Amino acid sequence: MIDLLFSAIMVQYHIYPTERIQSMNDNEKLAELLFPQITKSIEDYEELYPARRLKEGARVTRFAPSPTGYLHIGGLFGALVDVLTAKATGGISYLRIEDTDKKREIEDGVSAVINGFKAFGIEFDEGVCGYGEEKGDYGPYTQSKRVEIYHTVAKELVRQGLAYPCFCTAEELSLLREKQEKEGALMWGYFGKWAKCRDLTYDEIEKNIKDGKPYVLRFRSNGDENKRIFFDDIIRGKIEMPENVIDEVLLKSDGVPTYHFAHVCDDHFMRTTHVIRGEEWISSVPKHIALFKACGFRVPKYAHTPQLMKIDEQDGTKRKFSKRKDPEAAVSYFVEQGFPKESLIEYIMTLLNSNFEDWRRANKTADAFSFPFNLKKMSASGCLFDLVKLTDVSKNVISTMKAETIYERLTEWAKNYDEDFYALLTRDKDYAVNILNIDREVPKPRKDIAKWNEVKDYISYFYGELYAPDHTLPQNITRQDAADILEAYLKVVDTDDDKDTWFAKIKALCEPLGFTPNVKEYKKNPEAYKGHVGDVSTVIRIALTSRTNTPDLHAITALLGDAEVKSRLQNTLNEYKN
């Protein structure tokens, strides 16, 4: 296999028979000089990582973050695309950690990534699943543990004359850039006549290494700057770009692979069929295709997703998320705020495929992950992430939850972010669940709550520790009329009344106090009355909750209990009389 591969590459790179033998000898010696510790071959890894046995059309996707910071909302967006694509085709999605950039890696960076996915219910079929934990047969799924694989492939490239050591210092590379700029070169980089280490002889290389000169390993590009490549992007269609001519670094001076080289090796041996990544990687496609072909690996299909954008609050323009300016750039923001995982996933789904909302209307209770996602239905332009729309989506999602579910999610959140509130909620679970159940098991449940950090204020009047009385009245109701209403209601209030009896008592208060129990009648002849039954209810509502808008007032009254209801009514009455 290797000989066939070599022959094909020799033809591709125009190495003539008389040169081939000598070049081969020198390259073999160089390969052994650079990688004496490598005894395995590419064929060995082909056997270790065979083609996956999946049904025709099944896609193997990967999400490959670097543990250099928090999980970005764009990362959640991208990972969701990977998981949905694999799921929709009966394929495999896996999580690979690309930790070759040790200088930028942060402590607990891997855990931050994994915990971010877990918080929002994104599960990969294979890959890193915890600190030091992996699942799947194509690992290790952490690049720092795969160095031998990269060196094996690199050795083969050297043996075939497709890679070489470069001894140029940082200063020399800087001078090269200055010279290219001065001479008006159409492009900058290490290539062609500018690649001074490209044509070093074996003896020169050997001497440099014996002298202890540090070096990197570069790819020997055979690209032509006057030629173009074409590839089909699943999202964007056919794309035309210049061929790669740059002698890209494959291995850094410490032997660690660059991103470009490592991902080519990993995507091949992990049998990735579709590389789905952000549009910022489009410019790298020519060098990646060149590397895949040089290694003798099949080039995967590409799909470049649009970037998540937001509206700038200052100038109203559309821009990228900023790690410095935008707290919502971090997935942890949504966890801390208490957005349910279903809400964020549901909203992102609306950005991924335009037909998701139609599907949701037809599948009201279905798991969002069962949506038949299609890469071709993704927009090529930037997706606008709107917190207001997310809030609306989240209100809808929470409105469909059972009170027990809300209680479980709420207490889980409060335990981490509001210990005092957690203590209140868990002091009497049944009481808390009953509060959360008001106006829930009805045809049209209320949509007041978008995230868990809003619940404390929303239900504060049920807890003496949280309740802050404010008995400000609407402008159309005088303090004297309010006092009269409360005084009359105190004489008949009974928290054991059923809803019909309770409401009948409210209506009975109206006429003696100058209000009408009929709202329509008031609208017909407003001058004849002080107000209507709704105004009477509002006065009672303010006395008990300090709010003009609440869920069902009868249910609130029943939960507060006789003593607390009468106490609040009397205190408010006293305030209005003074």
TORZABA-824177 format. One record per residue (C-alpha): residue number from 1; residue in one letter; x, z, y. Coordinates in Angstrom, 3 decimals, decimal comma. Example, Ala and Ser with C-alpha at 12.3 -4.5 7.8 and 13.67 -1.06 7.14 Angstrom:
% TORZABA-824177
  nr rest        X        Z        Y
   1    a   12,300    7,800   -4,500
   2    s   13,670    7,140   -1,060
% end
This chain:
% TORZABA-824177
  nr rest        X        Z        Y
   1    m    0,000    0,000    0,000
   2    i    2,772    0,962    2,394
   3    d    4,631   -2,284    1,694
   4    l    1,521   -4,324    2,353
   5    l    0,854   -2,370    5,517
   6    f    4,447   -2,846    6,619
   7    s    4,339   -6,574    5,943
   8    a    1,173   -6,943    7,967
   9    i    2,654   -5,008   10,875
  10    m    5,903   -6,988   10,730
  11    v    3,918  -10,187   11,070
  12    q    1,839   -8,702   13,869
  13    y    4,922   -7,661   15,814
  14    h    6,825  -10,917   15,242
  15    i    9,878   -9,467   13,446
  16    y   11,635  -12,373   11,732
  17    p   13,018  -12,199    8,196
  18    t   16,674  -12,088    9,208
  19    e   16,001   -9,221   11,588
  20    r   13,572   -7,456    9,280
  21    i   16,116   -6,311    6,734
  22    q   18,546   -4,883    9,266
  23    s   15,769   -3,335   11,319
  24    m   14,263   -1,819    8,238
  25    n   17,536   -0,233    7,192
  26    d   18,165    1,244   10,626
  27    n   14,598    2,415   10,975
  28    e   14,625    4,085    7,581
  29    k   17,814    5,936    8,483
  30    l   16,322    6,930   11,826
  31    a   13,134    8,179   10,166
  32    e   15,177   10,429    7,890
  33    l   17,336   11,578   10,778
  34    l   14,309   12,599   12,841
  35    f   12,087   13,960   10,044
  36    p   14,305   15,167    7,172
  37    q   11,790   17,886    6,305
  38    i    8,905   15,456    5,745
  39    t    8,584   14,486    2,088
  40    k    4,926   13,468    1,949
  41    s    3,621   10,001    2,738
  42    i    0,508    8,669    4,423
  43    e   -0,736    7,769    0,943
  44    d   -0,552   11,446   -0,042
  45    y   -2,934   12,350    2,771
  46    e   -5,199    9,421    1,979
  47    e   -5,662   10,996   -1,446
  48    l   -6,073   14,494   -0,031
  49    y   -8,722   13,321    2,459
  50    p  -10,653   10,548    0,695
  51    a  -13,462    8,514    2,207
  52    r  -16,609   10,625    2,495
  53    r  -19,385    9,937    0,041
  54    l  -22,286    9,521    2,407
  55    k  -25,251    7,179    2,457
  56    e  -24,858    3,849    4,219
  57    g  -25,219    4,186    7,960
  58    a  -24,425    7,912    7,994
  59    r  -22,275    8,824   10,972
  60    v  -19,453   11,325   11,030
  61    t  -18,976   12,792   14,501
  62    r  -16,760   15,457   15,975
  63    f  -16,643   17,683   18,962
  64    a  -13,071   18,567   19,794
  65    p  -12,654   21,022   22,678
  66    s   -9,435   22,617   23,863
  67    p   -9,440   26,440   24,091
  68    t   -8,285   26,338   27,692
  69    g  -11,301   27,980   29,335
  70    y  -14,978   28,700   29,030
  71    l  -17,453   26,359   27,373
  72    h  -18,590   23,939   30,087
  73    i  -22,216   22,823   30,340
  74    g  -20,859   19,305   29,857
  75    g  -19,333   20,503   26,589
  76    l  -22,708   21,759   25,387
  77    f  -24,180   18,400   26,401
  78    g  -21,510   16,493   24,444
  79    a  -21,691   18,723   21,375
  80    l  -25,453   18,294   21,236
  81    v  -25,011   14,508   21,215
  82    d  -22,537   14,787   18,322
  83    v  -24,790   17,064   16,253
  84    l  -27,944   15,023   16,895
  85    t  -26,229   11,720   16,103
  86    a  -24,968   12,980   12,755
  87    k  -28,264   14,680   11,907
  88    a  -30,364   11,605   12,734
  89    t  -28,319    9,457   10,314
  90    g  -27,823   11,954    7,500
  91    g  -24,173   12,272    8,419
  92    i  -21,708   15,063    9,219
  93    s  -20,759   16,732   12,488
  94    y  -17,705   18,944   12,711
  95    l  -15,957   21,162   15,246
  96    r  -12,247   20,563   15,693
  97    i  -10,106   22,727   17,957
  98    e   -7,460   20,727   19,822
  99    d   -4,972   23,452   20,689
 100    t   -1,815   21,414   21,226
 101    d   -1,663   22,362   24,920
 102    k   -0,359   25,891   24,444
 103    k    0,557   26,294   28,133
 104    r   -3,093   26,058   29,197
 105    e   -4,625   27,865   26,229
 106    i   -6,286   31,176   27,098
 107    e   -6,742   34,278   24,993
 108    d  -10,019   34,237   23,075
 109    g  -10,541   30,620   24,135
 110    v  -11,652   29,620   20,647
 111    s  -14,105   32,515   20,445
 112    a  -15,542   31,564   23,853
 113    v  -16,249   28,049   22,594
 114    i  -17,761   29,145   19,281
 115    n  -19,871   31,931   20,819
 116    g  -21,157   29,500   23,439
 117    f  -22,436   27,170   20,729
 118    k  -23,923   30,000   18,680
 119    a  -25,781   31,341   21,711
 120    f  -27,709   28,080   21,963
 121    g  -28,226   27,347   18,296
 122    i  -25,765   24,462   17,946
 123    e  -24,372   24,417   14,424
 124    f  -21,811   22,011   13,033
 125    d  -21,704   21,038    9,382
 126    e  -17,951   21,547    9,140
 127    g  -15,008   22,815   11,099
 128    v  -14,049   25,996   12,887
 129    c  -16,916   28,475   12,615
 130    g  -15,274   31,714   13,742
 131    y  -11,940   33,211   14,654
 132    g   -9,687   32,192   11,769
 133    e  -12,710   30,869    9,855
 134    e  -13,386   27,296    8,752
 135    k  -15,745   25,416    6,462
 136    g  -15,379   21,946    4,980
 137    d  -12,946   19,925    2,830
 138    y  -11,140   18,015    5,573
 139    g   -9,332   20,869    7,274
 140    p   -7,511   22,565    8,661
 141    y   -9,730   21,838   11,643
 142    t   -7,285   23,333   14,145
 143    q   -4,581   20,937   15,342
 144    s   -1,776   23,498   15,493
 145    k   -2,157   23,843   11,707
 146    r   -1,820   20,086   11,095
 147    v    1,667   19,425   12,451
 148    e    2,984   18,212    9,095
 149    i    0,326   15,494    9,044
 150    y    1,312   14,250   12,500
 151    h    4,987   14,242   11,583
 152    t    4,254   12,314    8,390
 153    v    2,479    9,577   10,316
 154    a    5,145    9,631   13,033
 155    k    7,876    9,236   10,408
 156    e    6,135    6,193    8,999
 157    l    5,831    4,665   12,464
 158    v    9,561    5,197   13,024
 159    r   10,322    3,686    9,615
 160    q    8,395    0,603   10,600
 161    g    9,999    0,290   14,017
 162    l    6,812    1,260   15,827
 163    a    8,127    4,502   17,361
 164    y   11,426    5,623   18,828
 165    p   13,056    8,679   20,437
 166    c   13,270    8,738   24,227
 167    f   15,930   10,898   25,892
 168    c   14,867   10,349   29,495
 169    t   14,759   13,500   31,577
 170    a   11,963   14,461   33,968
 171    e   14,243   13,501   36,850
 172    e   14,903   10,071   35,368
 173    l   11,195    9,457   34,853
 174    s   10,515   10,451   38,445
 175    l   13,179    8,021   39,690
 176    l   11,653    5,334   37,475
 177    r    8,284    5,868   39,137
 178    e    9,853    5,630   42,585
 179    k   11,642    2,407   41,631
 180    q    8,449    0,845   40,279
 181    e    6,639    1,762   43,468
 182    k    9,450    0,374   45,640
 183    e    9,561   -2,917   43,731
 184    g    5,798   -3,300   43,956
 185    a    5,158   -3,153   40,224
 186    l    1,549   -3,907   39,365
 187    m    1,406   -0,840   37,131
 188    w    3,468    2,294   36,659
 189    g    4,670    3,825   33,443
 190    y    7,194    3,632   30,653
 191    f    6,997    0,125   29,230
 192    g    8,814   -3,196   28,874
 193    k   11,968   -3,467   30,956
 194    w   11,357    0,023   32,349
 195    a   11,651    1,624   28,916
 196    k   15,406    2,107   28,804
 197    c   15,442    4,083   25,534
 198    r   13,408    1,458   23,725
 199    d   16,417   -0,569   22,621
 200    l   18,922    2,159   21,825
 201    t   20,876    1,488   18,647
 202    y   20,815    3,831   15,696
 203    d   24,365    4,966   16,484
 204    e   23,451    5,748   20,099
 205    i   20,416    7,717   18,995
 206    e   22,381    9,630   16,386
 207    k   25,059   10,561   18,923
 208    n   22,467   11,768   21,458
 209    i   20,846   13,977   18,845
 210    k   24,187   15,378   17,687
 211    d   24,985   16,119   21,328
 212    g   21,802   18,196   21,482
 213    k   19,924   16,013   23,952
 214    p   16,202   16,775   23,948
 215    y   13,858   13,875   23,286
 216    v   10,256   12,871   22,838
 217    l    8,946   10,335   20,358
 218    r    7,336    7,281   21,941
 219    f    5,106    4,562   20,600
 220    r    6,661    1,081   20,727
 221    s    3,820   -0,888   22,263
 222    n    3,495   -4,579   21,572
 223    g    0,783   -5,075   24,172
 224    d    0,713   -7,884   26,686
 225    e   -0,329   -7,003   30,241
 226    n   -1,781  -10,500   30,592
 227    k   -4,102  -10,108   27,614
 228    r   -7,451   -8,319   27,350
 229    i   -9,186   -6,347   24,646
 230    f  -12,897   -6,175   23,979
 231    f  -14,836   -3,396   22,317
 232    d  -18,501   -2,557   21,895
 233    d  -19,527    0,769   23,347
 234    i  -22,774    1,929   21,748
 235    i  -24,075    3,276   25,057
 236    r  -22,529    0,834   27,539
 237    g  -22,356   -2,414   25,576
 238    k  -19,352   -4,749   25,525
 239    i  -16,388   -3,586   27,596
 240    e  -13,334   -5,651   28,518
 241    m  -10,027   -4,009   29,444
 242    p   -6,309   -4,892   29,658
 243    e   -4,245   -4,402   26,511
 244    n   -2,176   -1,272   26,318
 245    v    1,480   -1,878   27,203
 246    i    2,597    1,718   27,754
 247    d    5,037    3,290   25,311
 248    e    2,901    6,392   25,048
 249    v    4,476    9,727   24,040
 250    l    3,439   10,640   20,494
 251    l    5,385   13,863   19,984
 252    k    6,623   16,135   22,739
 253    s   10,147   17,549   22,729
 254    d    8,999   20,585   20,728
 255    g    7,480   18,366   18,053
 256    v    3,907   19,072   19,135
 257    p    1,750   15,927   19,236
 258    t    0,090   14,661   22,362
 259    y   -3,679   14,461   22,480
 260    h   -3,616   10,686   22,078
 261    f   -1,606   10,747   18,867
 262    a   -3,129   13,848   17,302
 263    h   -6,713   12,719   17,667
 264    v   -5,952    9,331   16,126
 265    c   -4,497   11,004   13,040
 266    d   -7,280   13,592   12,850
 267    d  -10,134   11,155   13,366
 268    h   -8,748    9,015   10,568
 269    f   -8,085   11,694    7,977
 270    m  -11,278   13,578    8,797
 271    r  -13,042   10,230    8,381
 272    t  -14,706   10,154   11,790
 273    t  -16,890    7,070   12,111
 274    h  -18,073    7,515   15,706
 275    v  -16,050    8,943   18,579
 276    i  -18,528   10,228   21,154
 277    r  -16,959   11,534   24,341
 278    g  -17,287   11,555   28,123
 279    e  -16,942    8,420   30,208
 280    e  -13,657    9,708   31,683
 281    w  -11,997    8,638   28,400
 282    i  -12,910    4,954   28,703
 283    s   -9,554    4,164   30,329
 284    s   -7,766    5,534   27,250
 285    v   -9,508    3,257   24,765
 286    p   -6,824    0,491   24,809
 287    k   -4,020    2,918   23,936
 288    h   -6,157    4,573   21,251
 289    i   -7,069    1,247   19,647
 290    a   -3,387    0,254   19,709
 291    l   -2,432    3,497   17,972
 292    f   -5,155    3,220   15,335
 293    k   -4,032   -0,308   14,500
 294    a   -0,316    0,544   14,500
 295    c   -0,973    3,381   12,023
 296    g   -3,002    1,048    9,820
 297    f   -6,147    3,098   10,423
 298    r   -9,648    1,753   10,889
 299    v  -10,765    1,923   14,523
 300    p  -13,915    4,088   14,897
 301    k  -16,974    3,122   16,912
 302    y  -16,973    4,394   20,499
 303    a  -19,767    5,839   22,609
 304    h  -18,935    7,135   26,071
 305    t  -21,562    9,474   27,465
 306    p  -22,400    9,786   31,169
 307    q  -21,192   12,794   33,109
 308    l  -23,510   15,609   34,052
 309    m  -24,090   15,644   37,787
 310    k  -25,822   17,931   40,282
 311    i  -27,136   17,702   43,810
 312    d  -24,774   19,288   46,306
 313    e  -26,619   22,044   48,139
 314    q  -24,830   21,364   51,432
 315    d  -25,006   17,600   51,897
 316    g  -27,595   16,573   49,290
 317    t  -25,281   14,116   47,543
 318    k  -24,868   13,745   43,796
 319    r  -21,555   15,118   42,483
 320    k  -19,784   16,405   39,393
 321    f  -19,989   20,039   38,389
 322    s  -17,203   22,150   39,852
 323    k  -15,723   25,053   37,897
 324    r  -14,871   26,682   41,236
 325    k  -18,129   26,095   43,127
 326    d  -20,826   26,114   40,455
 327    p  -21,437   29,212   38,329
 328    e  -23,837   27,164   36,192
 329    a  -20,918   24,967   35,109
 330    a  -20,202   27,640   32,494
 331    v  -22,552   27,950   29,529
 332    s  -22,098   31,727   29,789
 333    y  -24,057   31,580   33,076
 334    f  -27,218   30,625   31,201
 335    v  -26,627   33,375   28,649
 336    e  -26,136   36,001   31,361
 337    q  -29,208   34,800   33,261
 338    g  -31,222   35,041   30,082
 339    f  -32,402   31,492   29,588
 340    p  -33,684   31,218   26,011
 341    k  -31,552   28,907   23,904
 342    e  -34,590   26,724   23,235
 343    s  -35,110   26,180   26,973
 344    l  -31,642   24,844   27,700
 345    i  -31,643   22,649   24,586
 346    e  -35,141   21,385   25,412
 347    y  -34,101   20,471   28,948
 348    i  -30,872   18,750   27,905
 349    m  -32,903   16,734   25,400
 350    t  -34,891   15,277   28,299
 351    l  -31,583   14,082   29,794
 352    l  -30,305   12,580   26,543
 353    n  -33,213   10,286   25,659
 354    s  -35,992    9,210   28,004
 355    n  -38,544    9,232   25,154
 356    f  -38,028   12,909   24,294
 357    e  -40,885   14,153   26,469
 358    d  -43,322   11,721   24,824
 359    w  -42,100   12,911   21,433
 360    r  -42,559   16,540   22,475
 361    r  -46,158   15,948   23,565
 362    a  -46,859   14,532   20,120
 363    n  -44,857   17,231   18,314
 364    k  -45,614   20,404   20,281
 365    t  -44,285   22,923   17,747
 366    a  -41,476   20,901   16,152
 367    d  -37,856   22,038   16,299
 368    a  -36,063   20,077   19,039
 369    f  -33,267   19,275   16,595
 370    s  -35,709   17,222   14,518
 371    f  -36,066   14,722   17,375
 372    p  -34,957   11,224   16,218
 373    f  -32,094   10,929   18,683
 374    n  -30,701    7,467   19,408
 375    l  -27,362    6,866   21,164
 376    k  -28,534    3,468   22,380
 377    k  -31,288    5,136   24,406
 378    m  -28,821    7,175   26,446
 379    s  -28,385    6,169   30,061
 380    a  -24,966    4,865   31,081
 381    s  -25,282    6,385   34,543
 382    g  -24,686   10,025   35,429
 383    c  -27,296   12,534   34,268
 384    l  -28,662   14,780   37,005
 385    f  -28,802   18,426   35,938
 386    d  -31,546   20,140   37,928
 387    l  -31,888   23,941   37,734
 388    v  -35,414   23,744   39,152
 389    k  -36,509   21,445   36,334
 390    l  -34,742   23,640   33,798
 391    t  -36,708   26,593   35,166
 392    d  -39,993   24,714   34,743
 393    v  -39,078   23,718   31,200
 394    s  -38,106   27,293   30,390
 395    k  -41,440   28,650   31,667
 396    n  -43,213   26,258   29,330
 397    v  -41,012   27,278   26,405
 398    i  -41,492   31,018   26,939
 399    s  -45,248   30,585   27,401
 400    t  -45,473   29,365   23,789
 401    m  -43,589   32,363   22,343
 402    k  -45,276   35,284   20,635
 403    a  -44,964   38,674   22,319
 404    e  -42,918   40,008   19,397
 405    t  -40,448   37,146   19,755
 406    i  -40,150   37,716   23,491
 407    y  -39,548   41,420   22,896
 408    e  -36,763   40,701   20,391
 409    r  -35,059   38,173   22,673
 410    l  -35,516   40,356   25,746
 411    t  -34,104   43,515   24,185
 412    e  -31,185   41,558   22,744
 413    w  -30,370   40,280   26,223
 414    a  -30,968   43,642   27,939
 415    k  -28,692   45,445   25,482
 416    n  -25,790   43,335   26,773
 417    y  -26,706   42,956   30,433
 418    d  -29,071   45,783   31,514
 419    e  -28,673   48,970   29,502
 420    d  -31,192   50,974   31,559
 421    f  -33,872   48,351   31,035
 422    y  -33,000   48,227   27,336
 423    a  -33,574   51,986   27,103
 424    l  -37,027   51,629   28,715
 425    l  -38,057   48,763   26,445
 426    t  -36,977   50,476   23,259
 427    r  -38,442   53,879   24,186
 428    d  -41,876   52,629   23,138
 429    k  -41,789   49,238   21,436
 430    d  -45,552   48,947   20,952
 431    y  -46,173   49,620   24,636
 432    a  -43,620   46,982   25,669
 433    v  -45,006   44,388   23,239
 434    n  -48,548   45,002   24,515
 435    i  -47,355   44,459   28,085
 436    l  -45,677   41,197   27,130
 437    n  -48,781   40,096   25,237
 438    i  -51,108   40,168   28,256
 439    d  -52,556   36,681   28,887
 440    r  -50,458   35,271   26,051
 441    e  -52,874   34,686   23,178
 442    v  -55,189   32,501   25,255
 443    p  -55,712   28,713   25,431
 444    k  -53,638   28,463   28,621
 445    p  -51,024   31,246   28,682
 446    r  -49,407   32,175   31,977
 447    k  -46,076   30,620   32,904
 448    d  -44,511   33,320   35,050
 449    i  -41,228   33,934   33,224
 450    a  -38,326   31,471   33,077
 451    k  -35,509   33,771   31,968
 452    w  -35,015   37,302   30,717
 453    n  -33,470   38,661   33,921
 454    e  -36,836   38,097   35,633
 455    v  -38,854   40,260   33,247
 456    k  -37,770   43,626   34,645
 457    d  -39,297   42,915   38,030
 458    y  -42,265   41,110   36,475
 459    i  -43,399   44,168   34,494
 460    s  -41,905   46,897   36,714
 461    y  -45,309   48,391   37,675
 462    f  -45,824   49,464   34,060
 463    y  -42,902   51,891   34,249
 464    g  -42,738   54,801   36,653
 465    e  -38,947   54,540   36,741
 466    l  -39,211   50,991   38,101
 467    y  -42,409   51,080   40,139
 468    a  -42,016   50,898   43,920
 469    p  -45,456   51,142   45,602
 470    d  -46,221   48,677   48,355
 471    h  -49,862   48,642   49,409
 472    t  -49,742   45,929   52,048
 473    l  -53,139   44,238   52,266
 474    p  -54,053   40,584   52,867
 475    q  -55,015   39,869   56,484
 476    n  -58,690   39,374   55,632
 477    i  -59,107   42,956   54,336
 478    t  -58,999   46,005   56,603
 479    r  -57,550   49,344   55,559
 480    q  -60,980   50,953   56,016
 481    d  -62,663   48,412   53,734
 482    a  -59,891   48,891   51,171
 483    a  -60,340   52,652   51,317
 484    d  -64,096   52,265   50,807
 485    i  -63,531   50,029   47,779
 486    l  -61,081   52,446   46,150
 487    e  -63,267   55,464   46,850
 488    a  -66,238   53,756   45,214
 489    y  -64,184   52,506   42,263
 490    l  -62,745   55,957   41,567
 491    k  -66,261   57,201   40,906
 492    v  -66,898   54,653   38,108
 493    v  -63,460   53,785   36,674
 494    d  -63,070   54,248   32,922
 495    t  -60,028   52,733   31,215
 496    d  -61,882   52,679   27,907
 497    d  -64,376   50,122   29,207
 498    d  -64,397   46,708   27,534
 499    k  -63,728   43,736   29,767
 500    d  -67,366   42,806   30,390
 501    t  -68,325   46,378   31,312
 502    w  -65,292   46,719   33,551
 503    f  -66,044   43,500   35,419
 504    a  -69,698   44,417   35,782
 505    k  -68,634   47,622   37,537
 506    i  -66,409   45,645   39,918
 507    k  -69,270   43,317   40,775
 508    a  -71,619   46,275   41,278
 509    l  -69,307   47,643   43,982
 510    c  -69,617   44,525   46,119
 511    e  -72,996   44,450   47,821
 512    p  -73,141   48,126   48,912
 513    l  -69,749   47,582   50,619
 514    g  -70,673   44,293   52,315
 515    f  -69,013   41,954   49,791
 516    t  -70,707   39,388   47,579
 517    p  -70,255   39,276   43,802
 518    n  -70,669   35,492   43,987
 519    v  -67,665   33,510   45,187
 520    k  -69,693   30,321   45,658
 521    e  -72,171   32,183   47,817
 522    y  -69,335   33,419   50,026
 523    k  -68,016   29,892   50,461
 524    k  -71,453   28,698   51,500
 525    n  -71,971   31,497   54,045
 526    p  -68,687   33,334   54,783
 527    e  -70,006   34,845   58,007
 528    a  -72,550   36,868   56,086
 529    y  -70,013   38,895   54,069
 530    k  -66,769   40,817   54,457
 531    g  -65,484   38,973   51,410
 532    h  -66,229   38,361   47,737
 533    v  -65,624   39,958   44,357
 534    g  -62,116   38,464   44,235
 535    d  -61,181   40,428   47,355
 536    v  -62,504   43,636   45,810
 537    s  -60,401   42,987   42,706
 538    t  -57,380   42,298   44,901
 539    v  -57,629   45,697   46,561
 540    i  -57,710   47,400   43,146
 541    r  -54,870   45,183   41,921
 542    i  -52,684   46,134   44,886
 543    a  -53,438   49,819   44,370
 544    l  -52,369   49,668   40,714
 545    t  -49,517   47,129   40,819
 546    s  -48,550   46,562   44,485
 547    r  -49,136   42,838   43,902
 548    t  -51,798   40,302   44,740
 549    n  -51,118   38,147   41,681
 550    t  -50,805   39,583   38,182
 551    p  -51,953   38,901   34,654
 552    d  -55,357   40,143   33,522
 553    l  -56,228   43,227   35,598
 554    h  -58,474   44,755   32,928
 555    a  -55,631   44,628   30,382
 556    i  -53,261   46,186   32,921
 557    t  -55,727   48,996   33,588
 558    a  -56,156   49,700   29,887
 559    l  -52,395   49,858   29,290
 560    l  -51,640   52,092   32,263
 561    g  -54,134   54,636   30,971
 562    d  -56,740   56,844   32,642
 563    a  -54,446   59,412   34,261
 564    e  -52,008   56,890   35,745
 565    v  -54,786   54,595   36,992
 566    k  -56,643   57,387   38,758
 567    s  -53,423   58,775   40,222
 568    r  -52,417   55,401   41,712
 569    l  -55,916   54,741   43,036
 570    q  -56,047   58,163   44,723
 571    n  -52,564   57,886   46,230
 572    t  -53,361   54,472   47,666
 573    l  -56,700   55,710   48,991
 574    n  -54,945   58,588   50,755
 575    e  -52,482   56,166   52,312
 576    y  -55,247   53,922   53,675
 577    k  -57,137   56,921   55,100
 578    n  -54,122   58,283   56,972
% end
